[in-house]
Amino acid sequence: MKRQGVLLVNLGSPDAPDTREVRRYLREFLMDGRVLDAPFPIRFGVVHGCILPFRPKHSAEAYQKIWLPEGSPLVVTSKLVQEQLQARVSVPVELAMRYQNPSIKSALHRLIENEGVEELLLICLFPHYAMSSFETAVVRVRELLHEMAPEVALKVVPPYYADPDYIAALTTSAAAFLEQDYDHLLFSFHGLPERHLRKSDPTGCHCLKVKNCCEVASAAHATCYRAQCYQTAKAFTKRAGLPASQWSIAFAV
């Protein structure tokens, strides 16, 4: 059998909660054409002329409020996931961030050069599909594998927004809160530009074009962030036994 390995990929974080490191992170993040999906000259001008001179200082102050002694909360939590998975499987498991560190390139190097991996399972730590998260991570891994070891076979775990095990984990984590008194349950998901939804629609005629598009069955839902978020919320409330009147969904800017 071929030597197998697992690569977990999350979004990323500055290496430190200071202006310099936040600027580095934002530059890499926002210059990704799948995040700020404007032509390169416009993207370069907006990022370097309008965002990087001002945003890093304010973002660094926000990071300082949540930073852990061990480092970035996102990286620390992701490493815990890596450790828990590694304890349950016999194949090597590496963690990478799409932006900054630990980098995808360094993780692939460890898997290929140190572990001799010939078949790689990629698990993006994003339950939902979006061009600015899931898609860009998969594309970057493919690019680097093509450069470093094109003979390595890659299998990508698809978005798991309604997977029974994922929903069970969500409801378990919220069980203690659901037992308390509350008026209404609000699901808050990160927002996306509507043009990202349209660009990710393989049919070109469903997302935001059909009335109640998230409720109407379509092949577009396989790559629709909005529809998948609704399915997560519905699966959660069904498992938790909540009537439709007790919950709603919102997308943050």
C-alpha positions in Angstrom: 0.0 0.0 0.0 1.1 3.5 -0.7 2.2 5.7 2.3 -0.8 7.9 3.3 -1.0 11.2 5.2 -3.4 13.9 6.2 -3.1 17.6 5.8 -5.4 19.9 7.8 -5.7 23.5 6.5 -7.3 26.5 8.2 -7.4 30.1 7.2 -4.5 31.7 9.0 -3.4 34.3 11.5 -0.6 36.9 12.0 2.4 35.5 13.7 2.1 38.1 16.5 -0.5 40.7 17.5 1.6 43.7 16.4 1.2 46.1 13.5 4.1 44.7 11.4 2.9 41.0 11.6 -0.7 41.9 11.0 0.3 44.0 7.9 2.2 40.9 6.6 -0.8 38.7 7.1 -3.3 41.2 5.6 -1.1 41.7 2.6 -1.0 38.0 1.8 -4.7 37.5 2.6 -6.1 40.4 0.7 -3.9 40.0 -2.3 -5.5 36.6 -2.9 -7.7 37.0 -6.0 -10.3 34.7 -4.5 -10.6 36.9 -1.4 -10.6 40.4 -3.0 -11.7 39.3 -6.4 -10.8 42.5 -8.4 -8.3 42.7 -11.3 -4.8 42.8 -10.0 -4.1 46.5 -10.6 -7.2 47.5 -8.7 -6.6 44.9 -6.0 -3.0 46.1 -5.5 -4.1 49.7 -5.3 -6.8 49.1 -2.8 -4.7 46.9 -0.6 -1.5 48.9 -0.6 -3.1 52.3 -0.9 -6.2 52.2 1.2 -6.0 49.2 3.6 -2.4 48.5 4.6 -1.5 52.0 5.7 -4.4 52.1 8.2 -6.0 48.7 9.0 -3.0 46.8 10.5 -2.8 49.1 13.6 -6.5 48.8 14.5 -6.5 45.0 13.7 -3.4 44.5 15.9 -5.2 46.1 18.8 -8.1 43.7 18.3 -5.8 40.7 18.1 -4.1 41.8 21.4 -7.5 41.4 23.2 -7.9 37.8 22.2 -4.3 36.6 22.0 -3.4 33.6 24.1 -0.2 32.9 26.0 0.4 30.1 23.6 -0.2 32.2 20.5 -3.0 32.9 18.0 -6.3 31.4 19.2 -7.0 30.0 15.7 -3.6 28.4 15.4 -3.7 27.1 19.0 -7.2 25.5 18.5 -6.2 24.1 15.1 -3.1 22.4 16.7 -5.4 20.8 19.3 -7.5 19.4 16.5 -4.4 18.1 14.8 -3.2 16.4 18.0 -6.6 14.8 18.7 -6.7 13.4 15.2 -3.1 12.2 15.2 -3.9 10.3 18.4 -6.7 8.4 16.6 -5.0 7.5 13.3 -1.7 5.8 12.4 -0.8 8.0 9.5 1.0 11.3 9.8 -1.2 14.4 10.3 0.1 17.9 9.5 -1.4 21.3 10.0 -1.1 24.3 7.8 -2.6 27.7 7.4 -3.6 29.1 4.0 -2.0 32.4 4.9 1.2 32.8 7.0 2.3 30.0 9.4 2.6 27.1 9.7 2.7 27.3 5.9 1.2 24.8 3.5 4.6 24.4 1.8 6.4 23.5 5.0 3.6 21.0 6.0 3.8 19.4 2.5 7.6 19.2 2.8 7.3 17.3 6.2 4.7 14.9 4.8 6.5 14.2 1.5 10.2 14.4 2.4 10.2 13.3 6.0 7.2 10.9 6.0 7.4 9.7 2.4 3.7 10.3 1.8 2.4 9.2 -1.6 -1.3 9.7 -1.0 -2.6 12.8 0.7 -6.0 13.4 2.2 -6.8 17.2 2.4 -9.2 18.3 5.1 -10.1 22.0 5.0 -11.2 23.1 8.4 -14.1 25.0 6.8 -17.5 23.2 7.0 -18.9 25.4 4.2 -17.7 26.0 0.6 -16.6 29.5 -0.3 -14.2 30.7 -2.9 -12.4 32.8 -0.3 -11.8 29.9 2.1 -12.3 26.3 0.9 -11.6 26.9 -2.7 -8.5 29.0 -2.3 -7.0 26.4 0.2 -7.6 23.5 -2.2 -6.2 25.4 -5.2 -3.1 26.4 -3.2 -2.4 22.8 -2.1 -2.8 21.6 -5.7 -0.4 24.3 -7.0 2.3 23.4 -4.4 1.9 19.7 -4.9 2.3 20.1 -8.6 5.5 22.0 -8.0 6.9 19.8 -5.2 5.7 16.3 -5.9 3.3 15.9 -8.8 3.3 12.1 -8.3 1.5 12.4 -5.0 -2.2 11.6 -5.2 -4.5 14.1 -3.6 -8.0 13.4 -2.2 -10.1 16.4 -0.9 -12.7 15.9 1.7 -15.8 17.9 0.5 -17.5 20.5 2.7 -19.2 18.8 5.6 -21.8 21.5 6.6 -24.5 18.9 7.2 -22.5 15.8 8.0 -24.2 14.0 10.9 -21.0 13.8 13.0 -20.4 17.5 12.5 -23.9 18.4 13.5 -23.7 16.1 16.5 -20.5 17.8 17.6 -22.2 21.2 17.3 -25.3 20.3 19.2 -23.2 18.6 21.9 -21.1 21.8 22.3 -24.2 23.9 22.7 -26.3 21.4 24.8 -25.6 23.2 28.2 -26.7 26.5 26.7 -29.8 25.1 25.1 -30.9 23.8 28.5 -31.0 27.4 29.9 -33.8 29.9 29.4 -33.5 31.9 26.2 -35.9 33.8 23.9 -34.5 33.0 20.5 -31.5 31.2 18.9 -29.6 33.2 16.4 -27.1 31.6 14.0 -24.5 34.1 13.0 -22.3 33.2 10.0 -19.5 35.2 8.4 -20.8 37.2 5.4 -19.6 37.1 1.8 -20.0 39.5 -1.1 -23.0 38.4 -3.2 -20.8 38.4 -6.3 -18.8 35.5 -4.7 -22.0 33.5 -4.5 -22.8 34.2 -8.2 -19.2 33.3 -9.2 -19.4 30.0 -7.4 -22.7 29.0 -9.1 -21.8 26.4 -11.7 -25.2 26.8 -13.4 -24.9 30.5 -13.7 -28.6 30.9 -13.3 -29.6 29.9 -9.8 -27.9 31.7 -6.9 -29.6 35.0 -6.1 -31.5 34.7 -9.4 -34.2 32.2 -8.5 -36.7 33.2 -5.8 -35.9 31.5 -2.5 -32.8 30.1 -4.2 -31.5 28.4 -1.1 -34.8 26.5 -0.7 -35.0 25.3 -4.3 -33.0 22.2 -5.0 -30.1 22.9 -7.4 -26.6 21.7 -8.3 -25.5 25.2 -7.3 -25.9 24.3 -3.6 -22.7 22.1 -3.8 -20.7 25.3 -4.0 -23.0 27.8 -2.4 -21.9 29.1 1.0 -25.3 30.7 1.8 -27.3 27.6 1.1 -24.9 25.4 3.1 -25.1 27.7 6.1 -28.9 27.4 6.0 -28.5 23.6 5.8 -26.2 23.6 8.9 -28.7 25.6 10.9 -31.6 23.4 9.8 -29.8 20.2 10.6 -28.7 21.6 14.0 -32.2 22.7 15.0 -33.7 19.4 13.8 -31.3 17.4 15.9 -31.9 19.8 18.9 -35.7 19.6 18.5 -36.2 23.3 18.0 -39.3 24.6 16.2 -38.8 27.0 13.3 -40.2 29.9 15.4 -37.4 29.7 17.9 -34.4 30.3 15.6 -33.2 32.4 12.7 -30.0 33.0 10.8 -27.9 36.1 10.1 -24.8 36.8 8.1 -22.2 39.2 9.6 -20.5 41.8 7.3 
